Amino acid sequence: MKRIRTLRARFALWLTLLILAFLAALGGFVHFTLSRSLYGALDDALVLSAKQVYASLREDDGSLLMPLAAANAPDLIEFDAFIQRGQTLIILSQTGEVLQAVGPFRREPFPVPLSPLQSKLQTRASQGKGEPIRVYDLPINENGQTVGWVQTMQSLVSVEDALERLRTALLIGSGLLSLLAGVAGYFLAGRALAPIDKITNTARRISTAELSARLNLPDTGDEVSRLAATFDEMLARIETGFDRERQFTADASHELRTPLTAMKTILEMVRTSERSPAEYRGALDDLAEETDRLHALVQELLQLARGEGGWELQREEIDLTLLLVDVADSLRPVMQNKGIDLRCDLPPSLIISGDTDQLIRLFVNLLDNALNYTEKGIISLSAQQTEGYARIDIADTGIGIPSEHLPHIFERFYRVESARSARGTGLGLSIARQIVQAHGGRLTAQSEVGQGTTFSVYLPQ
Ligand code: ADP
């Protein structure tokens, strides 16, 4: 059999089979109960008739015969009633010879049982048409001996007909009902599953070039609507991610082009004509500077790209005070050259768990920025412990960041217009934030134009 592929058809099939099984069980139960009660009622009537006949024997004349002769005796009416119900009454002698018989099967006495003294109910087939007949044999016992038999019998045809009609009705009814349930199930499942088809079609339409497709199904609160909403949210996230990547690639190539263009220009200039050694040296210096810039940019791009995939931090117990002192010491000479005073206010020890290399990169980036955007004054580096966090502040007295730019400075390649003149790639703070987040901490900035900027790093301990 070909496999049924659609969920809808499978659901309808299961529903049909389930209803069919249920109706079959119900029908079986009804049939069983009814047949038991019909057969039981027929048996009871046969036993009752036999007992009544038995009671009427020998009342008048001591013979084994039913008092049929007294035509107007009231108890005869009962025999008539039995006969009208289709019962046959037969009196048999001890040897099974018919003494008296009334009713439709009066010419068909059945052999009496071999074991006398005991009554017996059984089903026999009539001699002519083989019609099933229920027969009750009641022995007439006297002084511990069987002297004759009362045999009552009735055809089972009417009971079997009734049961046959019931079976037909059940069969047709169950078939029709299951079919109806199957068709209804097919349509209902179709309705319920229609949104899934929509999801499939939308998913098919989606490509990296076309990520704006949405399902926008009405919110009915059911499972499918929740699935659709989740699908839309996922699409939105993917779209944002793709947009970011696209933007990043565009920005990166733009940034890479700048030093490359500068290098190309320098090279073309020196190659156009013969230059003096001093000019060549100058050109080489310029080239070296651009190469440094390119190198730094590529390094930062690599660092960022690695961070995007989630960091593999080499965590260890670190005394942050020692680390900060080292970083400060390495930068102090450059700061002093520029006439800037670096002040440290650090606790004797501040232990955290973190990645030494990444943390050094983080603080060098922040201190480097403070140095780049400060003309004169002080840069202060302070640390303290606050509620399970180590908080490190890097404050400068530099140019500051206008409030409209402040929310964007952590974005990749974002640079404040006024800072364009300073060397930089616009990636430093993105990397800094990535490192802090990888450590489970956060990085904030406060700034006032002309007054200075403070970056606060919170690292969990
Ligand atoms: P950049 O390489 O340009 O410094 P960053 O990502 O480190 O890139 O910083 C982004 C921008 O934030 C900088 O271009 C600058 O405008 C601003 N900025 C960062 N640090 C400071 C600071 N200490 N003082 C003033 N402006 C800052």
Boltz pocket constraint, residues with backbone or C-beta under 6 A from the ligand:
constraints:
  - pocket:
      binder: B
      contacts: [[A, 365], [A, 366], [A, 369], [A, 370], [A, 371], [A, 373], [A, 396], [A, 398], [A, 399], [A, 400], [A, 401], [A, 409], [A, 411], [A, 414], [A, 415], [A, 416], [A, 417], [A, 419], [A, 422], [A, 423], [A, 424], [A, 425], [A, 426], [A, 427], [A, 428], [A, 429], [A, 430], [A, 453]]
      max_distance: 6.0
